[in-house]
């Protein structure tokens, strides 16, 4: 029994330390996360530091492709749309301009693959924006597209 006593003390001490650490961690997580998701988003946004980019600098880093007209996957529907692409640098904009013919092809291909019900509403606009963002970034080497703005979007049935 005398030989087991030190082992029992070590095991009890280890269990006590583990439970104490778990309690401290539980309290720190519980206090730091608000139950309201909007409050949590505001708190996270307040903690995030963003670099302010002037309107002039943004204008230097954007490129517009206007009046794209193409059919959707259902040939009875067609789209008339305009897009503005925001890059992360002036070099990326210059490369985007040089590759504008490829970018127009990406836009046409993306829209032609979509059904009329896929492009409806804000979910459709988000789907188009994210698809174009991913596909155009694959073509760029000197920078990347940060955001795709859809400045005009009209779906018409023949």
N, C-alpha and C positions, 0 to 999 in steps of 0.2 A: 504494500500500500504506500510505503514511503517513496518508492520509485515512481509511482503514478501521480503523486501530488504535484510535482512541478509541471507535468504535462497538462493536467487538469487546469492549473492556474494559467498557463500559456493559452490554452484553448478558450477559456472564459475571457481572458484579456483581449484576444483577437476578435471574438464575437462582439464584445463591447465596443471595440474600436470601429468595426464594420458598421454596426448599428448606429453609432454616433455620427460617422461620416455620412451615412445614408440620410439621417435626419437633417443634417446641415445642408446637404445638397437639395433635399426635398423642399425645405423652407426657402432656399435661394431661388429655385425655379418657380415656386408658387408665387412669390412676391414680384418677380420680374415680368410675368406674362399676364396682362390684363385679360379679363374674361370677354370684353367687347372687342370683336375683330377690328372695328373701325378705330378704336382707341389704340390698339396694338399697331395698326398701320400708321397712324399719325405719329406715335412714339418712335417707330422705326424711321419714318421720314425725317423727323426732327434730328435724329442722331446721324443721319447720312449727310455728308458734306458733298455738295455738288459744285462743279466749276461753272460759273456763269459765262455763257457764250453770247457775245453781242449780236444784234440783228445783222450788222454788216458782215460779221464773220460767218454767220449762218448762211447769208446770201451767197457768199463765196464758196460755200461747201454744199450747195444744193443744185440739182439738175432736174429740169421738168421735161416730161414727155407728154405732149398734149395730143388730144383727139385721136386716140387709138380706137378703131372700130373693127370688131371681129365677132364671129359667131361663137355661141356657147356650144356645148356638146350636143344640145338639141338644136338642129339647124333652123328651127322656127324662131329662135331667139337670137338677138345680137346685142352687143354691148358697145356703148360709146363712153369712153373713159379718159381721164387725164390723171397723171401721176407726178408727184414730186418726190425725188429721192434725196435724203439728207445723208451726206457722207461724214466720216470722222476726220477728214483732212482735205486740204485743197488738192493735194496730189491724187487722192482717191477720186475727186470730182473730175480732174483732168483725164484720168484713166477711164472713168465712166463715160465721159464725152467721146473719147476715142472708140470705145466699144459700144456706142449707142445702138448700132445696128443689131448687135447681139442681144442687148437689153430689150429692144423692141420685139425681137423673136421670142425671148423668154416670156414677155408679157402676153403676146399672142398665144403661145403654146399653153401657158398657165390658164388663161381664160377659156381657150378652146376645150380644155380638158374638164371644165367645170359645168355642172348642170344648173339650170335656172334656179332651182330651189337651194343650191349651195351658195349662191351669191346674194341671197336676200337678207336684208337686215344688217345689224351691226356685226353679227356673228359671221356673215358672209364677207363683209368688208375686212374683218380681222383675219379671216382665212386667206383672202387674196393678199393682204399686206404681208402676212407671215410667209406665205409661199414665195412671193416675189423677193422678200428680204433674204430668204435662204438661197434661192436660186441665183440671184444677182451677186451675192457674196462669194459664191463658188467661182465666179468669173474674174473677180478682182484680186490683184496681187499686191498693190501698193497701199491698200487701206480696206475699209469696209463700209457698207451701207448701214447707217445707224437706225434709220426709220424710213418707212414708205408711207407717204401721205397720198390718199386718193382724193383729188381735188374736184373731180367730176365723175359721176357714175350713173349711167342711165341704161336700164335694161328694157328692150323693146321687143315685142312679138311681131313677127311678119304678118 
